[in-house]
Each structure stands twice: as C-alpha cells, then as structure tokens.
Amino acid sequence: MKTIKYAVAAIALSTLSFGAFAAQAVNPAQAQSMNKVGVVSANGATTLDGLEARLAEKAAAAGAKGYSITSTNGNNKMSGTAVIYN
C-alpha cells in the first residue's frame, strides 16, 4: 500500500514539475520582448494539435521558454517549424 502511495506522489510531482518547464506558445507582441535562440522542426503528426505538441516538446527540450509556429504543411503526415525564444 505504501508503494502505491509513493508511486502516485512521484507521478503527481513529476507532472507538476514538467508543466513548470514547458515552453509556451507566444504571439508576435510577446515575441518582441524575448530573445530568439533558434528554430525547431517536427514531422509525422496527423493533426495540427499533434504537430503543435511535437513542436512544443522540442522547444522545451531545447530549453526555450516560448515558441512561435512559423510554418506547417502536409496532408496525412504534417510537418512544421517554430522559432524558439528565451
């Protein structure tokens, strides 16, 4: 029983800490006050939401605080790019 309590607590804490470090989508006005640090790209998504999630994940992995999607394309398998900011 204690093992289950500890496992649930660990999952809850890891979920909270991941959310604190996730990159957020920014609009052009917000991007002006941030420093551009690079570009990320993703492919293979089947929906726009899936593509945005992949780009957000790559932005967070690169240590970015924000990202702005600059291009998307594709029909069944989508790809796109995003500028990342700190």
N, CA, C and O atoms as CSV, one atom per row, in Angstrom:
chain,resi,resn,atom,element,x,y,z
A,1,MET,N,N,0.816,-1.184,0.000
A,1,MET,CA,C,0.000,0.000,0.000
A,1,MET,C,C,0.866,1.256,0.000
A,1,MET,O,O,0.555,2.232,-0.683
A,2,LYS,N,N,1.966,1.224,0.780
A,2,LYS,CA,C,2.865,2.380,0.811
A,2,LYS,C,C,3.508,2.605,-0.555
A,2,LYS,O,O,3.729,3.743,-0.969
A,3,THR,N,N,3.801,1.519,-1.240
A,3,THR,CA,C,4.419,1.627,-2.553
A,3,THR,C,C,3.494,2.369,-3.515
A,3,THR,O,O,3.950,3.198,-4.303
A,4,ILE,N,N,2.226,2.079,-3.454
A,4,ILE,CA,C,1.265,2.753,-4.336
A,4,ILE,C,C,1.191,4.237,-4.005
A,4,ILE,O,O,1.146,5.073,-4.907
A,5,LYS,N,N,1.180,4.572,-2.713
A,5,LYS,CA,C,1.152,5.978,-2.296
A,5,LYS,C,C,2.367,6.723,-2.833
A,5,LYS,O,O,2.243,7.824,-3.370
A,6,TYR,N,N,3.532,6.120,-2.684
A,6,TYR,CA,C,4.754,6.764,-3.154
A,6,TYR,C,C,4.773,6.902,-4.674
A,6,TYR,O,O,5.235,7.915,-5.200
A,7,ALA,N,N,4.277,5.896,-5.377
A,7,ALA,CA,C,4.236,5.954,-6.839
A,7,ALA,C,C,3.300,7.063,-7.312
A,7,ALA,O,O,3.635,7.814,-8.228
A,8,VAL,N,N,2.127,7.165,-6.689
A,8,VAL,CA,C,1.174,8.216,-7.064
A,8,VAL,C,C,1.762,9.590,-6.755
A,8,VAL,O,O,1.614,10.514,-7.556
A,9,ALA,N,N,2.423,9.741,-5.613
A,9,ALA,CA,C,3.038,11.022,-5.263
A,9,ALA,C,C,4.141,11.388,-6.253
A,9,ALA,O,O,4.251,12.547,-6.654
A,10,ALA,N,N,4.944,10.430,-6.644
A,10,ALA,CA,C,6.025,10.688,-7.595
A,10,ALA,C,C,5.473,11.103,-8.955
A,10,ALA,O,O,6.003,12.017,-9.588
A,11,ILE,N,N,4.425,10.446,-9.402
A,11,ILE,CA,C,3.814,10.798,-10.682
A,11,ILE,C,C,3.238,12.203,-10.625
A,11,ILE,O,O,3.415,12.987,-11.557
A,12,ALA,N,N,2.552,12.524,-9.540
A,12,ALA,CA,C,1.956,13.865,-9.399
A,12,ALA,C,C,3.031,14.943,-9.397
A,12,ALA,O,O,2.880,15.969,-10.061
A,13,LEU,N,N,4.101,14.725,-8.667
A,13,LEU,CA,C,5.178,15.713,-8.604
A,13,LEU,C,C,5.891,15.862,-9.943
A,13,LEU,O,O,6.243,16.976,-10.332
A,14,SER,N,N,6.105,14.775,-10.640
A,14,SER,CA,C,6.780,14.876,-11.937
A,14,SER,C,C,5.900,15.583,-12.952
A,14,SER,O,O,6.406,16.315,-13.803
A,15,THR,N,N,4.605,15.379,-12.878
A,15,THR,CA,C,3.684,16.069,-13.784
A,15,THR,C,C,3.696,17.566,-13.506
A,15,THR,O,O,3.721,18.364,-14.444
A,16,LEU,N,N,3.680,17.957,-12.253
A,16,LEU,CA,C,3.712,19.371,-11.899
A,16,LEU,C,C,5.014,20.025,-12.323
A,16,LEU,O,O,5.005,21.143,-12.839
A,17,SER,N,N,6.128,19.350,-12.117
A,17,SER,CA,C,7.409,19.959,-12.476
A,17,SER,C,C,7.572,20.047,-13.985
A,17,SER,O,O,8.189,20.993,-14.475
A,18,PHE,N,N,7.031,19.079,-14.747
A,18,PHE,CA,C,7.118,19.156,-16.202
A,18,PHE,C,C,6.354,20.375,-16.707
A,18,PHE,O,O,6.844,21.087,-17.583
A,19,GLY,N,N,5.170,20.624,-16.172
A,19,GLY,CA,C,4.374,21.773,-16.584
A,19,GLY,C,C,5.062,23.082,-16.306
A,19,GLY,O,O,4.862,24.051,-17.040
A,20,ALA,N,N,5.863,23.138,-15.271
A,20,ALA,CA,C,6.551,24.375,-14.915
A,20,ALA,C,C,7.650,24.717,-15.919
A,20,ALA,O,O,8.002,25.887,-16.068
A,21,PHE,N,N,8.194,23.723,-16.605
A,21,PHE,CA,C,9.303,23.957,-17.522
A,21,PHE,C,C,8.900,23.877,-18.989
A,21,PHE,O,O,9.753,24.008,-19.867
A,22,ALA,N,N,7.629,23.666,-19.271
A,22,ALA,CA,C,7.182,23.541,-20.652
A,22,ALA,C,C,7.240,24.887,-21.369
A,22,ALA,O,O,6.954,25.932,-20.784
A,23,ALA,N,N,7.610,24.841,-22.630
A,23,ALA,CA,C,7.610,26.059,-23.456
A,23,ALA,C,C,6.168,26.437,-23.778
A,23,ALA,O,O,5.325,25.563,-23.985
A,24,GLN,N,N,5.889,27.717,-23.820
A,24,GLN,CA,C,4.550,28.217,-24.097
A,24,GLN,C,C,4.500,28.876,-25.470
A,24,GLN,O,O,5.470,29.504,-25.895
A,25,ALA,N,N,3.383,28.735,-26.158
A,25,ALA,CA,C,3.186,29.431,-27.423
A,25,ALA,C,C,3.113,30.929,-27.132
A,25,ALA,O,O,2.468,31.349,-26.171
A,26,VAL,N,N,3.778,31.730,-27.964
A,26,VAL,CA,C,3.768,33.186,-27.772
A,26,VAL,C,C,3.251,33.862,-29.032
A,26,VAL,O,O,3.428,33.352,-30.138
A,27,ASN,N,N,2.607,35.016,-28.858
A,27,ASN,CA,C,2.131,35.779,-30.009
A,27,ASN,C,C,3.228,36.760,-30.432
A,27,ASN,O,O,4.210,36.924,-29.708
A,28,PRO,N,N,3.083,37.410,-31.581
A,28,PRO,CA,C,4.131,38.317,-32.074
A,28,PRO,C,C,4.497,39.438,-31.094
A,28,PRO,O,O,5.666,39.808,-30.993
A,29,ALA,N,N,3.522,39.973,-30.383
A,29,ALA,CA,C,3.815,41.043,-29.424
A,29,ALA,C,C,4.674,40.527,-28.268
A,29,ALA,O,O,5.591,41.216,-27.820
A,30,GLN,N,N,4.382,39.326,-27.789
A,30,GLN,CA,C,5.181,38.730,-26.718
A,30,GLN,C,C,6.579,38.393,-27.217
A,30,GLN,O,O,7.556,38.557,-26.486
A,31,ALA,N,N,6.679,37.928,-28.444
A,31,ALA,CA,C,7.969,37.522,-29.002
A,31,ALA,C,C,8.931,38.706,-29.114
A,31,ALA,O,O,10.145,38.522,-29.028
A,32,GLN,N,N,8.407,39.912,-29.305
A,32,GLN,CA,C,9.272,41.089,-29.437
A,32,GLN,C,C,10.077,41.358,-28.175
A,32,GLN,O,O,11.166,41.927,-28.245
A,33,SER,N,N,9.552,40.955,-27.021
A,33,SER,CA,C,10.272,41.194,-25.770
A,33,SER,C,C,11.142,40.000,-25.371
A,33,SER,O,O,11.705,39.986,-24.276
A,34,MET,N,N,11.255,39.004,-26.244
A,34,MET,CA,C,12.048,37.807,-25.946
A,34,MET,C,C,13.213,37.714,-26.918
A,34,MET,O,O,13.220,38.369,-27.960
A,35,ASN,N,N,14.195,36.895,-26.568
A,35,ASN,CA,C,15.373,36.681,-27.413
A,35,ASN,C,C,15.199,35.419,-28.246
A,35,ASN,O,O,14.965,34.337,-27.708
A,36,LYS,N,N,15.315,35.566,-29.567
A,36,LYS,CA,C,15.260,34.409,-30.453
A,36,LYS,C,C,16.530,33.595,-30.249
A,36,LYS,O,O,17.637,34.131,-30.299
A,37,VAL,N,N,16.362,32.285,-30.017
A,37,VAL,CA,C,17.530,31.438,-29.771
A,37,VAL,C,C,17.682,30.306,-30.779
A,37,VAL,O,O,18.660,29.560,-30.729
A,38,GLY,N,N,16.721,30.172,-31.696
A,38,GLY,CA,C,16.862,29.119,-32.690
A,38,GLY,C,C,15.549,28.742,-33.334
A,38,GLY,O,O,14.547,29.447,-33.219
A,39,VAL,N,N,15.582,27.601,-34.021
A,39,VAL,CA,C,14.418,27.086,-34.729
A,39,VAL,C,C,14.341,25.590,-34.475
A,39,VAL,O,O,15.367,24.912,-34.431
A,40,VAL,N,N,13.135,25.075,-34.308
A,40,VAL,CA,C,12.924,23.632,-34.200
A,40,VAL,C,C,11.967,23.202,-35.295
A,40,VAL,O,O,11.176,24.005,-35.791
A,41,SER,N,N,12.039,21.933,-35.670
A,41,SER,CA,C,11.119,21.398,-36.670
A,41,SER,C,C,10.619,20.041,-36.204
A,41,SER,O,O,11.277,19.355,-35.423
A,42,ALA,N,N,9.450,19.668,-36.693
A,42,ALA,CA,C,8.859,18.369,-36.350
A,42,ALA,C,C,8.105,17.863,-37.569
A,42,ALA,O,O,7.692,18.640,-38.429
A,43,ASN,N,N,7.933,16.550,-37.630
A,43,ASN,CA,C,7.166,15.966,-38.729
A,43,ASN,C,C,6.499,14.688,-38.270
A,43,ASN,O,O,6.792,14.169,-37.193
A,44,GLY,N,N,5.593,14.183,-39.104
A,44,GLY,CA,C,4.934,12.922,-38.814
A,44,GLY,C,C,3.638,13.037,-38.040
A,44,GLY,O,O,3.021,12.014,-37.741
A,45,ALA,N,N,3.195,14.251,-37.701
A,45,ALA,CA,C,1.941,14.415,-36.959
A,45,ALA,C,C,0.760,14.232,-37.906
A,45,ALA,O,O,0.868,14.504,-39.102
A,46,THR,N,N,-0.359,13.774,-37.371
A,46,THR,CA,C,-1.547,13.572,-38.194
A,46,THR,C,C,-2.579,14.685,-38.028
A,46,THR,O,O,-3.531,14.767,-38.805
A,47,THR,N,N,-2.397,15.551,-37.011
A,47,THR,CA,C,-3.303,16.686,-36.793
A,47,THR,C,C,-2.484,17.928,-36.466
A,47,THR,O,O,-1.308,17.835,-36.117
A,48,LEU,N,N,-3.118,19.088,-36.584
A,48,LEU,CA,C,-2.431,20.333,-36.200
A,48,LEU,C,C,-2.115,20.350,-34.711
A,48,LEU,O,O,-1.049,20.817,-34.311
A,49,ASP,N,N,-3.024,19.848,-33.889
A,49,ASP,CA,C,-2.761,19.782,-32.451
A,49,ASP,C,C,-1.564,18.886,-32.147
A,49,ASP,O,O,-0.738,19.204,-31.291
A,50,GLY,N,N,-1.482,17.775,-32.852
A,50,GLY,CA,C,-0.352,16.874,-32.666
A,50,GLY,C,C,0.954,17.521,-33.086
A,50,GLY,O,O,1.979,17.351,-32.427
A,51,LEU,N,N,0.917,18.265,-34.187
A,51,LEU,CA,C,2.116,18.961,-34.653
A,51,LEU,C,C,2.534,20.020,-33.646
A,51,LEU,O,O,3.716,20.148,-33.329
A,52,GLU,N,N,1.564,20.783,-33.141
A,52,GLU,CA,C,1.890,21.807,-32.145
A,52,GLU,C,C,2.493,21.181,-30.891
A,52,GLU,O,O,3.434,21.730,-30.317
A,53,ALA,N,N,1.962,20.040,-30.463
A,53,ALA,CA,C,2.501,19.353,-29.289
A,53,ALA,C,C,3.947,18.911,-29.525
A,53,ALA,O,O,4.783,19.028,-28.630
A,54,ARG,N,N,4.239,18.412,-30.703
A,54,ARG,CA,C,5.611,17.984,-31.023
A,54,ARG,C,C,6.564,19.173,-31.043
A,54,ARG,O,O,7.684,19.086,-30.539
A,55,LEU,N,N,6.116,20.288,-31.629
A,55,LEU,CA,C,6.967,21.487,-31.659
A,55,LEU,C,C,7.183,22.026,-30.246
A,55,LEU,O,O,8.293,22.437,-29.908
A,56,ALA,N,N,6.147,22.028,-29.427
A,56,ALA,CA,C,6.276,22.496,-28.040
A,56,ALA,C,C,7.242,21.613,-27.254
A,56,ALA,O,O,8.038,22.106,-26.455
A,57,GLU,N,N,7.165,20.314,-27.487
A,57,GLU,CA,C,8.068,19.372,-26.813
A,57,GLU,C,C,9.516,19.623,-27.216
A,57,GLU,O,O,10.405,19.623,-26.364
A,58,LYS,N,N,9.759,19.834,-28.496
A,58,LYS,CA,C,11.122,20.092,-28.968
A,58,LYS,C,C,11.632,21.439,-28.448
A,58,LYS,O,O,12.808,21.570,-28.110
A,59,ALA,N,N,10.747,22.438,-28.385
A,59,ALA,CA,C,11.140,23.743,-27.842
A,59,ALA,C,C,11.534,23.611,-26.373
A,59,ALA,O,O,12.543,24.172,-25.945
A,60,ALA,N,N,10.749,22.881,-25.613
A,60,ALA,CA,C,11.059,22.679,-24.198
A,60,ALA,C,C,12.369,21.908,-24.032
A,60,ALA,O,O,13.174,22.224,-23.156
A,61,ALA,N,N,12.577,20.901,-24.872
A,61,ALA,CA,C,13.810,20.117,-24.803
A,61,ALA,C,C,15.032,20.970,-25.112
A,61,ALA,O,O,16.125,20.703,-24.614
A,62,ALA,N,N,14.844,22.003,-25.938
A,62,ALA,CA,C,15.942,22.912,-26.276
A,62,ALA,C,C,16.135,23.985,-25.204
A,62,ALA,O,O,17.036,24.817,-25.311
A,63,GLY,N,N,15.293,23.969,-24.174
A,63,GLY,CA,C,15.433,24.926,-23.088
A,63,GLY,C,C,14.733,26.252,-23.325
A,63,GLY,O,O,14.980,27.221,-22.607
A,64,ALA,N,N,13.857,26.306,-24.329
A,64,ALA,CA,C,13.163,27.555,-24.648
A,64,ALA,C,C,12.023,27.813,-23.671
A,64,ALA,O,O,11.424,26.885,-23.128
A,65,LYS,N,N,11.740,29.094,-23.461
A,65,LYS,CA,C,10.601,29.488,-22.636
A,65,LYS,C,C,9.355,29.669,-23.492
A,65,LYS,O,O,8.236,29.540,-22.994
A,66,GLY,N,N,9.539,29.967,-24.780
A,66,GLY,CA,C,8.414,30.177,-25.669
A,66,GLY,C,C,8.741,29.760,-27.083
A,66,GLY,O,O,9.905,29.562,-27.434
A,67,TYR,N,N,7.700,29.628,-27.897
A,67,TYR,CA,C,7.879,29.281,-29.300
A,67,TYR,C,C,6.763,29.910,-30.116
A,67,TYR,O,O,5.680,30.190,-29.601
A,68,SER,N,N,7.040,30.125,-31.387
A,68,SER,CA,C,6.057,30.670,-32.315
A,68,SER,C,C,6.119,29.853,-33.601
A,68,SER,O,O,7.154,29.820,-34.266
A,69,ILE,N,N,5.027,29.201,-33.950
A,69,ILE,CA,C,4.997,28.362,-35.144
A,69,ILE,C,C,5.051,29.259,-36.377
A,69,ILE,O,O,4.267,30.199,-36.511
A,70,THR,N,N,5.979,28.960,-37.265
A,70,THR,CA,C,6.172,29.782,-38.458
A,70,THR,C,C,5.692,29.124,-39.737
A,70,THR,O,O,5.385,29.818,-40.706
A,71,SER,N,N,5.620,27.789,-39.764
A,71,SER,CA,C,5.128,27.126,-40.967
A,71,SER,C,C,4.595,25.740,-40.642
A,71,SER,O,O,5.060,25.068,-39.721
A,72,THR,N,N,3.605,25.338,-41.428
A,72,THR,CA,C,3.076,23.971,-41.371
A,72,THR,C,C,2.744,23.548,-42.791
A,72,THR,O,O,2.407,24.379,-43.634
A,73,ASN,N,N,2.842,22.247,-43.051
A,73,ASN,CA,C,2.429,21.736,-44.353
A,73,ASN,C,C,2.168,20.251,-44.271
A,73,ASN,O,O,2.579,19.586,-43.320
A,74,GLY,N,N,1.485,19.737,-45.269
A,74,GLY,CA,C,1.212,18.313,-45.346
A,74,GLY,C,C,-0.267,18.005,-45.326
A,74,GLY,O,O,-1.090,18.852,-44.982
A,75,ASN,N,N,-0.593,16.786,-45.699
A,75,ASN,CA,C,-1.978,16.314,-45.684
A,75,ASN,C,C,-2.155,15.250,-44.610
A,75,ASN,O,O,-2.678,15.535,-43.532
A,76,ASN,N,N,-1.725,14.033,-44.896
A,76,ASN,CA,C,-1.877,12.948,-43.926
A,76,ASN,C,C,-0.794,12.984,-42.856
A,76,ASN,O,O,-1.061,12.680,-41.694
A,77,LYS,N,N,0.398,13.345,-43.230
A,77,LYS,CA,C,1.509,13.487,-42.284
A,77,LYS,C,C,1.979,14.927,-42.354
A,77,LYS,O,O,2.439,15.386,-43.400
A,78,MET,N,N,1.865,15.631,-41.257
A,78,MET,CA,C,2.167,17.058,-41.244
A,78,MET,C,C,3.581,17.307,-40.742
A,78,MET,O,O,4.146,16.511,-39.994
A,79,SER,N,N,4.137,18.437,-41.175
A,79,SER,CA,C,5.425,18.878,-40.680
A,79,SER,C,C,5.349,20.389,-40.467
A,79,SER,O,O,4.480,21.063,-41.020
A,80,GLY,N,N,6.263,20.904,-39.664
A,80,GLY,CA,C,6.253,22.333,-39.405
A,80,GLY,C,C,7.512,22.793,-38.704
A,80,GLY,O,O,8.343,21.988,-38.284
A,81,THR,N,N,7.637,24.116,-38.585
A,81,THR,CA,C,8.785,24.716,-37.907
A,81,THR,C,C,8.278,25.776,-36.934
A,81,THR,O,O,7.174,26.303,-37.070
A,82,ALA,N,N,9.123,26.067,-35.953
A,82,ALA,CA,C,8.794,27.088,-34.976
A,82,ALA,C,C,10.084,27.785,-34.536
A,82,ALA,O,O,11.126,27.150,-34.378
A,83,VAL,N,N,9.993,29.100,-34.344
A,83,VAL,CA,C,11.095,29.875,-33.771
A,83,VAL,C,C,10.974,29.717,-32.254
A,83,VAL,O,O,9.876,29.764,-31.700
A,84,ILE,N,N,12.128,29.529,-31.587
A,84,ILE,CA,C,12.096,29.382,-30.131
A,84,ILE,C,C,12.753,30.603,-29.464
A,84,ILE,O,O,13.683,31.204,-30.003
A,85,TYR,N,N,12.244,30.942,-28.290
A,85,TYR,CA,C,12.669,32.149,-27.577
A,85,TYR,C,C,12.999,31.852,-26.131
A,85,TYR,O,O,12.500,30.901,-25.531
A,86,ASN,N,N,13.871,32.714,-25.585
A,86,ASN,CA,C,14.164,32.710,-24.145
A,86,ASN,C,C,13.835,34.067,-23.580
A,86,ASN,O,O,14.004,34.294,-22.381
